[in-house]
Amino acid sequence: MLFTKPTMVDPRVALKGRDVAVLNQPFFHRVFGHRIDRVPEGAEVAVLGLGCFWGAEKLYWNTPGVLNTAVGYAGGYTPNPTYEEACSGRTGHAEVVKVVYDPTKLSYEDVLRIFFENHDPTQGFRQGNDRGTQYRSAIYTLNDDQAARARAVRDAYAPEFAKKGFGDITTEIAPAGEFYYAEGYHQQYLDATPYGYCPVHATGVTCNPPS
């Protein structure tokens, strides 16, 4: 089968979306037991795309220092997209995980170390057999400090990937726009469906990122 190379949709022809969110009622986290939109005082937030968001969310809810997680769509043009629309490639959005963490127990660099070491950030618009712009590697930053730290961590990892024979890091680092919560059945999917398929594409590349 011949695969065409995915390309980002032109914003002028992106899907129009809708005014109403696809997750339009409070949803409680199956693992943490509180609302998935809860951000405790003093907590910080990271928004990351590392392929299929089911596996990415599980990776982080199992990380000590993480207080909350949710999956959704970000980085594109279509307001309140559905999963099917995001998968069409016509929204510009990536599948992402929103990570809420305690910065006294887990630094932003720690969050990004987990990010870089649990997917292949050199594959462009894909992760393994998952092909499409929605599977791109992305760090959506909430402020200038996060942006600078994200670039520093990326630059620390770049030579380590090169040593292992990988290409250039293609991770998108951009200001976070709106985070759109995915449908309820996607939230903590691998807790509700323990044998669901969503591999983590770790490469074996490691690094001690700057702090």
N, C-alpha and C positions, 0 to 999 in steps of 0.2 A: 504494500500500500504506500502510495506517495503522500508525504505530509507536506503541506505548504507552510512556510515559515510564518509564525504569528506576527502581526504588526499591531501597534496601538491604533485604536479607532480615532478618526478625526473628530474632535469635539463638536464640530458642526453637524455631524450625522449620528452622534451618540443617541441612545434611547432617551426619551424624555422623562421616564420615571413617573413618580407620583408624589402627592403631598402627604400621604399617610404612610407611616412607617410600617414595614412588614411585621415587625415585632412591636405591637401597639399596646401591650399590657405588661405589668411587672412580671419578670421571669426569675425564678429562684435557682441559684446555682446548685446543681446536684451534689457537688463535692463540698463546697464551702457552706452551703445552707443559708446564704443571704442573697439579696437581689444582685443580679449581674451588673447593674449600673452603680453599685456602691463603691465609693472611693473614700476611705476613712481619712480623717484629718491627719496631715503629715505624710500621707502616702504619695507616691509618684506613679506616673503612667507612662508606659511605652506602647507604641503601636507598630507591629511588625508583620511583614509578609514573608513566609518561608515555605511556600507551597500549600498543599492541602491544609486547611485550617483546623481540621479535626485533630490531626496528630500534633500540630503546633500547640493547640490549646492544652492537650494532655501533658505535653512536655513541660509547660509552665505551671500547671496546677500542681504538679508533683515537685516543684522547685521550692525548697525552704526559703522563706522570706516573701513569697508571692501571696498576696491577700485576696486576689480576685482575678478572674479571667472571663473573657467573652470573645466570641467570634463575630466577624462582620466583614464589611466591604469598605475600602478606602482607596484614595489616590486617583479616582476617576471623575466622571462628569455627571452621571445619572443619579438624581436624588431618589433615595429609598428604593434601591434596586432589589429585585428578587434574585434568588440563587440561579434560576434558569437564565435570567438576563445577564448576570455577572459571567456565567459560563459561556454565554454567546460571544463574548469578546467585544460587545457593542456598548459597554458602559464605561470602559477604561479603568474599572476598579480592580484591585487585587484582593484576593482572599487574605484577611489579616486576623491576628489575635491581639486583643487589647489586654495588656498585662498591668495589673495594679500591684505595686510592691512596696515593701517597707525599706526605705533607703538606709536605715540604721543596720539592716541585716543583709541587704543585697544592693550593690551599687549598680548604676546604669551600665557600667562596663561589664559587670557580671551578667546582666541581662543580655547584653550584646555578645558576650562570649558564648553563651548558650545558643544564641541565634546563629552565629557563624559556624559553630561546631556541630550543628544538627541539621544542616541542609547544604546544598551545593550552591554557593552564591555566584558561580561563574557560568551558569547555564542560560542566562537570558530569560526568555519567556517560557520557562518550563521547569519542572522538577521531575527527573526520571521520565516515566511514561506519561506524566501529566503535562500536557502541552497547551499553552495558551497564555495570553497576557495576564490572566487572573492568577497565574501561578508564579509570577515574577518575584524575585527577592527584593524586599523593600523595607526601609526604615523611615517611618513618618514621624518627624520630630515636632515636639510641642513648643520649643523655644530655641533661641540661638545657642544656648549652652548645650542642649542635647545635640544640635546639629554639629557643633564643633567636636564634641566627644564622639559622636558616631563616625565622623570622618577620620578621627585619630585612630579609632579601633579598626576601621576598615583598612587604613594604611598600614597598621601593624600586622594585619592578617595577610595582606597582599603578597609579600615575599614568601610567606609560609605556604600559601597555595601554589606559588610558582615553583618552589622547591619540590613539590610533590607532582609536578607536571600538569597542573591545572592552568587554565587561561586567566585572563583578567577578571577581576571581580566586577560583576555587572549590577550589584545592588543599587537600587534607586534610593537616594537619600534626599528627602524633600519635606517641606513643611506639611504637617498633618492638616488636612482639611476636615470635613465632616466624617465622623465614624458612624456608619450605618449598621445597626445590629442585624445579624442574620436571623432567619426564621428560628422559632423555638426548637424545632427538631434538630437543628445543627448545634445548639448550645450543649456542650459537654457530650457530644455524640458518642465518644468512645467510652464514656461511663455508662450511658444508656444501652450501648451496643458494644460490649467489651471485645468481641471478635470482629468488629468492623475493620475494613481495609483502609489504612492510611499510613503508609510507611514513612519513617523519618529518614531522610537521605543524608545521613552523616557521612563525611568524607574521610575521617580520621585525622584531618588537619587540626592542630592545636596551637595555642599561642597564649602568652601572658600579656594581655592588652594593657596599655597605659592606664593609670588610674588618676 
